[in-house]
């Protein structure tokens, strides 16, 4: 780690210690595992260019690094994303996920529980570098009668505080997925509003979506673009199913009735979701089964809340991107203007936004 990166990282450490130092043993313990996990990754980084040039690098890894370098350069040259040392190094983390996120929500509410941190603000999840620790925390939350969801994460962002590396977990699903993740995480470095995870994640998804489309077109990969658009359509249809179920559950939770009646109605709504999915999978999707794992796992309010964080506002961001005519700096400026609004007004302003930022705007 070079001196500038080390100094930035130490500022993050200092800020976090200051915030957590007075918060009790549990918070200090949680911070300690976060710091240790991140430091272990940062100290294991290997330069991408050196890996490509090193004749001892396995050919498969060399090819993936070459693709990653091209994707990283495209992010700067064509998408106006930050030009820094992030994603110019590589770490093999030696496991299926780099971190595990724990989501929680009340038994009869779709509003996720939030945890607040320095730098990042309040977010609807808590991340662990150890799967065992994540599960232990989830069990603790379940004892508090909360719905809980634990999921593996392939990448995370320090928002530019340190030079985030490429991770082996980002290389498991092909170059299109790698491009998605790199564009998404770099977008977080550019725009991040403390305490508004839905805004931040939807913005990053919009950048990854438009960015991958532009990347595939630039490569002349028409077949890849067709596959990507098909995947995006399926994703939108999946989100529509989840949204329908969330609407049904809101109506359930607004009713008066016994706990047994509420639980039965909740279970019935979730089973209808599974039934609608199987019908769509076997007909319109012609047997495409990539979402089976999600539907086969337990579904509860925390699971549905996790999906909503990443999906609810994406359409509004993509609609805002259109009048910008592919001009990323203007799109980013438009989003930054929305970010200056207070949270209570931001979502409504995003939905109503139909013009792109102009340099003569105040």
N, C-alpha and C positions, 0 to 999 in steps of 0.2 A: 504494500500500500504506500503510495507516494505521500510526501508531506502535506500537500493541500487536501488530499482525500482523508488522510489521518486526522488533520485538524478539524475538518468538517465532521468526521465521525465522532471525535472526542467532544465536540460541541453537542452532538446528539446524546452522547452518554451523559454529559453533565446535566443537560436539561432533564433527562429522564430520571437520573438519580435525585435531582432536586425535587421533582414532582412526586416521586414514589418514596423518598426517604422518610417522609413523615406519615406514610399511609399504612403502616403496619407490616407485620412479617409476611403475610400472604402476598401483598403487592411486591415487596422486595424480592421474594422468592420467584414470583412470576417474571419480574424484570430480569433477574439473574439468568434464568434459562433462556430468555430472549436474547440477551447480550451474548451469552456463551454460544448459542446456536449461530448467531450472525457472525461473530468473530471467527468461528470455525470455518464458515463458508468463505469469508473474506481472505483468510490466510491460505486457503487451498486454491486460490485462483491461478489459472495459467493463461498467458496471453494468447489470443486467438491467432494472430499472425505467426507467432512462433510455433504454435501447434501445426499450422498449415505447412510451414517451412521445414519442420522437423521430420526427417525421413523415417524415424521410429514411430511416428504417429500412425495408428491403424488407418487404413485407407477409408473405411467407412466414416470414422470420426473426422478425418481430414476433409472429406466431402461435405459433411454437415457443417464444419467450421467455415468452409468456403461459402456455403449458402448463407450461413448466419452473418458473415461479414458483408455479403452483398445486400442482405435484408437491412442490416444496420445502416449501411450507406444510403440505401433507398429512403429510409426513415428521415434522414437529414436532408438529402438532396431534393426529394419529391414531396415529402409530407411536412417539412419545416419543424420536425421534432428535435428535441435538444441534441446538440452536437457535443457530447462529452465522453467520458470513458465507460459509461454504463454499457453492458452487453458487448464489450470488446475483450472480455476475458471469459474463462470457462471453468466450471467446477462439476465434477462427478460427485453427486451427493450420496450415491450408493444406496438409495431407497426409492420407493415408488412415489413419494411426495416430499417436498422440501419442508412444508409445515402442514399442520392440521388445524382447521378453523372450527370453533365450537359456536354454534348459534343456539339461542334459547328464546322461548316465548311462553307467555302464560297458557294454561290449558285451554282457556276460552277467549283468546285474543290473538289477532294476527300481528300485533305490534311487537317487534322484536325487542328483547332486552339489549341495552347498550352499555358498553364499557368505555370510559374516557381515558385518554392518554395524552401526554405532551406531544407536540408536533402534529400528530394525526387527528387530534380531537376525539369526539365520541363516534364509535363505530359499532355496528350490530353483530359483532363477533369477537372472539378472543382466540389468538393464534398461539400454537405451540410447536416447537421444533421436535418434540417427542410425541409420537402417537399414544404411547402409554399415559403420558401426562394429560393429553387432551381427553382421553377416555375417562381418566380419574376425575377430571374437572366436570365432565358431562354427567357422571354418576352423582357427583355432589349437587349439581343443579337439579337432577331428577329427584333427589331427596327433598328438594324444595317444591316439588310438584310442578315443575316447569317442563314443557315440551323441549326436547333437545335434539340437535342434529350435528353430527361430526362429519367433516368432509376433508379429504386430502387436497392440498393446494400445490400447483406446479411451479408457481413463481410468486414473488412478493416484491414490493417496491419500498425503498427508503426515501422516496421523493427527492432524490438527488443529493441526499446527505452523504451517501457513499456511492462508489462506482459499482452498481449492481452487476453481477456477472450472469452470463448464460449458465443455465443449470441443466444437468442431464435429464431432469424431469420435463424440460421444455422440448426435448428432442425425440419424444416417443411417438409422435403422431404425424410426422411429415413436415415439409417446409411451410405449407400453408398455415398449419397450427403454430409453428414457430414464429411466422410473421405476425399472426394475430397477437401472440403473447408479447412480442417485442414492441409492437405499435401500441398495444394497450398499456403496458407498464411505462413506456416513455410518455404517454399522454398524461399519466398521473404526475409526472415531474413538471409538466407544463401548467396544468390547472388542477388544483386540489383545494376544495373548500372544507375547512374544518367542520366536522359535525354534520355533514350532508353526504352520507355514503351513497344514497340513491343517485344523487346528481353526479358525483364523482365517477361511479362505476358505469352509469349509462353513457356519460361523455366518453369514457375510455373505450367502451364497446362501440360507440359510433365511430371513433377514430380508427379502431382496428378494422371495422367493417368496410368503411370507405377506403382505408389504406390498402387492405388486401385486394379489394376490387381493382384499384389502380395498379397495384403490383402485378397482379395476374395479367391485366391488359398490357402492361408494359413488356411483360415477358412473352406476349403472344400466346399465352396458354389458354386457348378458348375452351378446351375440354376441362381444365382445372377450374375455370371461371364458372362453367355450367355446374360442375359438382358443388362449388362453393355456394352458388345461388340456390341450388336445391337444398343444401344443408341449412342455409339461412331461412328458407321458406318453412322447412320442418321445425326449426327452432321457434319461429313466429307462431306456428300452429300449436306447438307444445306450450308456449307461454299463454296462448289464448285459452287452452284447456285449464291451466293453472289459475288464470285470472277468473274464469267462470266459477271454479270451485271456491276460490277466496270470496267471491261475491255471495255464494251460497252459505259459506260459513259465517260471514258477517251477519247475515240474516238470522242464522241459528243462534249466534252469541247475543243478539239483541233481544231474544225471546226471554220470557220468564218461564221457569220450569225447574224441575228437580235436576240434580246433577246427573242422575242416571239417564233422564230424557235428553239432556244436552249431549252427553257422551254418545248416546245411541244415534242422535241426529248427526253428530260430527263424524262418526264412523261411517254412516250411510253416505254422507257427502264425499268422503274420501274414496269409498268403494265405487261410487258413480264416476269419479275421476278416472279410476283404473279401467272401468268398463268402457268409457268413452275413448280412452287411449287405445285399448286393444282393438276397438272397432276401427279407429282411424289407422292404426298400424297395419291391420290386415286388409284394409280396403284402399284408402287413398295412398297410403305409403307402400303398398304392395309388399308387405312383410318386412319392411326395414325395421330392425330390432335394436338399434343403438341405444334407445332410451329404456329398454327393458330393465337394465340394472337399477335405474332410478326408481322405476315404478315397482320393482320387486322388493325394494328396501322399505323400511317403515316410513310412512308419510305422516307428518303432523304439522302443527302451526310453525314450528321452527324451520322445518324443511321448506314450507311454502314461503316463509319470510325470506329465507336465503335466496330463493329464486327471484322474488320481487325486487330485491336490492339491485340485481344485475339486469333486470329486464323492463321495469315499469316505464322508464323515461327515454328509452332508446329511440323509439319512433319519433318523439319530439325533437331530439337532437339531429336525427337524420333529416327531418323536415327542415330544420334550421340550416343544415348544410347545403341544401339545394339552392337557395338564393345566393349563396357565396360562390357558386359556379366553380367549385373545385379549388378555390383560393383558400388554402389552409390557414395562413396568417390572419385573414379576415374572419374566418370561422372561429379561430381561437380567440380573437379579440371580442367577437360577439359573445362567446361563452364567458370570457372574463368579465364582461359587463354584467351579465346575468349573475355572476358570482358575487358581485358587489351588493346585491339585494339581500335583505334579510330572508331567512329560510322560509318564513311564513308566506312570502310573496314570490319566491324564486320559482317554484314549480309551476304556478299559474302563469308567470311571465314567460317561462320556457314554452309552455303549451301555446301561448298566443304569439310568440315571436315568429315573424314572417319576413323580416328583412335582415340583411347582413350588415355587419359593422362597416362604417365608412370612416376614413381618416379624419374627416371634418366633424365627426360627432364628438361631443364632449365626453 
